[in-house]
Amino acid sequence: MAKTFGFGIIGAGVISAYHAEAIKANPDAQIAAVADPIPGRAAEFAAKHGGRGFEDWKEMVRQPDVDCVCVCTPSGMHAEHALGAMEAGKHVNVEKPMAIRLADAAKMLKIAREKGVTLAVVSQLRTTEPIQKLRKAIGEGVFGKIVNVDVLIKYWRNQAYYDSANWRGTWAMDGGGSTMNQGCHGVDEMHFLVGPVESIYAKCETVAHSIEVEDLAVALVKFKNGALGHILTSTVTNPGTGNRIEINGTQGTAVLDDKGIQSWAVAPSKEELAKETIDPNAGAGKNVAGGSAVTGFDATGHTLQIGNFIKAIRGEEPLICSAQDGFQDVLLIISMYESSKQKKEIILADMCKGLEM
Ligand SMILES: NC(=O)c1ccc[n+]([C@@H]2O[C@H](COP(=O)([O-])OP(=O)(O)OC[C@H]3O[C@@H](n4cnc5c(N)ncnc54)[C@H](O)[C@@H]3O)[C@@H](O)[C@H]2O)c1
């Protein structure tokens, strides 16, 4: 009979409820324990979702019925909690961003390898059908050579949001602002679709909130495959429009946003042109695939990722978002901050020099 995996959750705040729903939805998983230092919070969570409540996460990860740990604490604590769980021999599913410092992310990769445990990073947008479909098409060359990528990550957050928890909007615990927190998903979608970035030139500024981190950032990007592009992250654009990625190739263009594929225009093939003897530009703008609706932010993505996490532990399939993928996202975001600080283009490989991974 297949093993049932006992899950421990560190942090019982907003996102932990998604992990609880995802674990409960998987027949091979159950909630064994939850930890949160706020008195009564873990017990209340356990009463609602199952398992035993702990105030001390270190005690929780030592429990023999905890095989896997979901890290749902403020971003600045991810590394400490993921490393502690892996040192205790547990598989880890860590919320995005996997860490807020590059050296910590690198250490997480190293410890996962040394301990022989699975380390997954939550990036639930990778699980959606539109992005899978678009990624496949890009890989098959449907849009020709990819030459330009525009990533717009436009959110609105009021000051009350930043004031709602003392870790939000801080360098120490949020690790950044609109880029590290909200931008992490769009940056990951971009990597998933187009691949790694070679260099970046960014401006990150705080324009409309009383916070120490940026609420607006713009970057010029050069991808390893030769494409150019730009990234905009914001929590000052009202109303927020979420994530939007436009991908331009020599044979077509696609636009993906949080509601699905909004545009899919492919130039006609040589054979079609010869047959129809039409203007070679006539196909541009032709929408050959309709929008694909998504229902908004429910626990579906987390549920698919927990399923994938368990299958990856069993060696049945690769992780949808591996620790290496998560590292790439953190590397790009930190390179944006470094570029803005140094007022110069940053080569991402240079940021990794001297890192033990
Ligand atoms: N995947 C997504 O779409 C998504 C969405 C929201 C948040 N997140 C990520 O989830 C993380 C948490 O965000 P949130 O909105 O749930 O925050 P939150 O403030 O609602 O919850 C964090 C919880 O961690 C607890 N905590 C703090 N220190 C702890 C410790 N030492 N041990 C155990 N628990 C501790 C806090 O008491 C709190 O209950 C962030 O890193 C964020 O980036 C991801």
The ligand as an SDF file (V2000), in Angstrom:
LIG
                    3D

 44 48  0  0  0  0  0  0  0  0999 V2000
    2.0020   31.1980   -3.1730 N   0  0  0  0  0  0  0  0  0  0  0  0
    1.3110   32.3260   -3.0010 C   0  0  0  0  0  0  0  0  0  0  0  0
    0.5450   32.7540   -3.8810 O   0  0  0  0  0  0  0  0  0  0  0  0
    1.4320   33.0980   -1.7260 C   0  0  0  0  0  0  0  0  0  0  0  0
    0.3870   33.9620   -1.3050 C   0  0  0  0  0  0  0  0  0  0  0  0
    0.5330   34.6140   -0.0830 C   0  0  0  0  0  0  0  0  0  0  0  0
    1.6970   34.4690    0.6650 C   0  0  0  0  0  0  0  0  0  0  0  0
    2.6970   33.6700    0.2090 N   0  0  0  0  0  0  0  0  0  0  0  0
    3.9620   33.5200    0.9710 C   0  0  0  0  0  0  0  0  0  0  0  0
    3.6730   32.8650    2.1940 O   0  0  0  0  0  0  0  0  0  0  0  0
    4.4770   33.3970    3.2330 C   0  0  0  0  0  0  0  0  0  0  0  0
    3.5870   33.7830    4.4200 C   0  0  0  0  0  0  0  0  0  0  0  0
    2.6730   34.7700    4.0110 O   0  0  0  0  0  0  0  0  0  0  0  0
    1.2880   34.9590    4.7900 P   0  0  0  0  0  0  0  0  0  0  0  0
    0.5360   35.9480    3.9980 O   0  0  0  0  0  0  0  0  0  0  0  0
    0.6660   33.6510    5.0910 O   0  0  0  0  0  0  0  0  0  0  0  0
    1.8320   35.6610    6.1450 O   0  0  0  0  0  0  0  0  0  0  0  0
    1.0950   35.7410    7.5440 P   0  0  0  0  0  0  0  0  0  0  0  0
    1.7360   36.8630    8.2810 O   0  0  0  0  0  0  0  0  0  0  0  0
   -0.3850   35.7120    7.3700 O   0  0  0  0  0  0  0  0  0  0  0  0
    1.4920   34.3360    8.2470 O   0  0  0  0  0  0  0  0  0  0  0  0
    2.7760   34.0400    8.7150 C   0  0  0  0  0  0  0  0  0  0  0  0
    2.6200   33.1640    9.9590 C   0  0  0  0  0  0  0  0  0  0  0  0
    3.9220   32.7220   10.3690 O   0  0  0  0  0  0  0  0  0  0  0  0
    3.9400   32.7450   11.7810 C   0  0  0  0  0  0  0  0  0  0  0  0
    5.2940   32.7150   12.3000 N   0  0  0  0  0  0  0  0  0  0  0  0
    6.1440   33.7670   12.4940 C   0  0  0  0  0  0  0  0  0  0  0  0
    7.2950   33.3350   13.0510 N   0  0  0  0  0  0  0  0  0  0  0  0
    7.1710   31.9910   13.2000 C   0  0  0  0  0  0  0  0  0  0  0  0
    8.0290   30.9790   13.7410 C   0  0  0  0  0  0  0  0  0  0  0  0
    9.2410   31.2600   14.2230 N   0  0  0  0  0  0  0  0  0  0  0  0
    7.5770   29.7000   13.7720 N   0  0  0  0  0  0  0  0  0  0  0  0
    6.3520   29.3860   13.2780 C   0  0  0  0  0  0  0  0  0  0  0  0
    5.4860   30.3110   12.7580 N   0  0  0  0  0  0  0  0  0  0  0  0
    5.9040   31.6000   12.7210 C   0  0  0  0  0  0  0  0  0  0  0  0
    3.1770   33.9960   12.1410 C   0  0  0  0  0  0  0  0  0  0  0  0
    2.7500   33.9930   13.5090 O   0  0  0  0  0  0  0  0  0  0  0  0
    2.0120   33.9190   11.1610 C   0  0  0  0  0  0  0  0  0  0  0  0
    0.9300   33.1960   11.7150 O   0  0  0  0  0  0  0  0  0  0  0  0
    5.2730   34.5660    2.6300 C   0  0  0  0  0  0  0  0  0  0  0  0
    6.5810   34.1460    2.3640 O   0  0  0  0  0  0  0  0  0  0  0  0
    4.5550   34.8790    1.3160 C   0  0  0  0  0  0  0  0  0  0  0  0
    5.4320   35.3110    0.3150 O   0  0  0  0  0  0  0  0  0  0  0  0
    2.5740   32.9790   -0.9520 C   0  0  0  0  0  0  0  0  0  0  0  0
  1  2  1  0
  2  3  2  0
  2  4  1  0
  4  5  1  0
  4 44  2  0
  5  6  2  0
  6  7  1  0
  7  8  2  0
  8  9  1  0
  8 44  1  0
  9 10  1  0
  9 42  1  0
 10 11  1  0
 11 12  1  0
 11 40  1  0
 12 13  1  0
 13 14  1  0
 14 15  2  0
 14 16  1  0
 14 17  1  0
 17 18  1  0
 18 19  2  0
 18 20  1  0
 18 21  1  0
 21 22  1  0
 22 23  1  0
 23 24  1  0
 23 38  1  0
 24 25  1  0
 25 26  1  0
 25 36  1  0
 26 27  1  0
 26 35  1  0
 27 28  2  0
 28 29  1  0
 29 30  1  0
 29 35  2  0
 30 31  1  0
 30 32  2  0
 32 33  1  0
 33 34  2  0
 34 35  1  0
 36 37  1  0
 36 38  1  0
 38 39  1  0
 40 41  1  0
 40 42  1  0
 42 43  1  0
M  CHG  2   8   1  16  -1
M  END
$$$$
